[in-house]
Amino acid sequence: MLSFRNTTMDISSSGVDTAILSVGATEQFGPYLPMHLDTLIAELYATAYGRELNAYVLPTIPFNTSEEHANFKGTVTVSPNILTAMLEDIISNLTRQGFRKFLVCTGHGGSYWEGAFIKHINFKYPEIIVITANHNNHLAWEEAIEATGLRDLNEMHGGLLSVCTAMWLCPELVKSNSMGSVVPSENRFYADYMGWDKLTQDGCWGQYDEGIYSPEQLAEKGKTFWNTFIQRRTEGLKLIIEEGYRRKTQ
């Protein structure tokens, strides 16, 4: 695996033709968690996929389509048009340098642009292939939840799993206090139509109660969940991108 920390000579001499583009987010995670968690998650994805594919890993873009969180101060949201135009420019530039295989991954669950972008870029550029790692997403999630022991988890953003993630990846930034609440199930109907300041108590779509787990237990659950989830999503990626490129360009 290579990254932006390598030199241009390293990258040129390696013969690498695969690049990883990852997108995080800068958005609220309730009153007590830092706003870069999705960026840290995207970096985990990019590193794991880069190792699996022996790819060139670019820096993670820290902004995304975070409209649902935009009324919370500090959140940054960009339009899907701006974000996908930048990603296309990056892919186009790297294609001129000889890259032919690309993987796009995002740490933000609200990245609805991803599927349409992948389909459009593959149509527009017949000489390359662009994939995601969503081929066994549901199975990976279920296995990770089982491994972590959080079978009754009911959250979308900013609950117990988010606290576990932060306690593993950036414990020094966590203010460990109870937060969130049980969000009525009918609110899901409106989650894409308005800001979550109107649908949740404090931006958390989920609940965390302080004192049930120790900081060490929270961190271990975060580590177990993400290692399991990412390992499962990594399986089969090399076959998909190599075979997909062969079929597309033959």
Protein Blocks (a to p, Z undefined) as FASTA:
>chain_A
ZZfkbcfklmmmnopabdcddddddddebjkbcfklmmmmmmmmmmmmmmmnopaddddd
fbdcfkkmmmpghiacddfklmmmmmmmmmmmmmmnopabdcdddfbfklmklmmmmmmm
mmmmmmbccddfklmmmmmmmmmmmmnopakgccfehplklmmmmmmmmmmlpccddedj
dddfklmmmmmmccfklmmmnopacdddehjacfklmmmmmmmmmmmmmmmmmgoklmmm
mmmmmmmmZZ
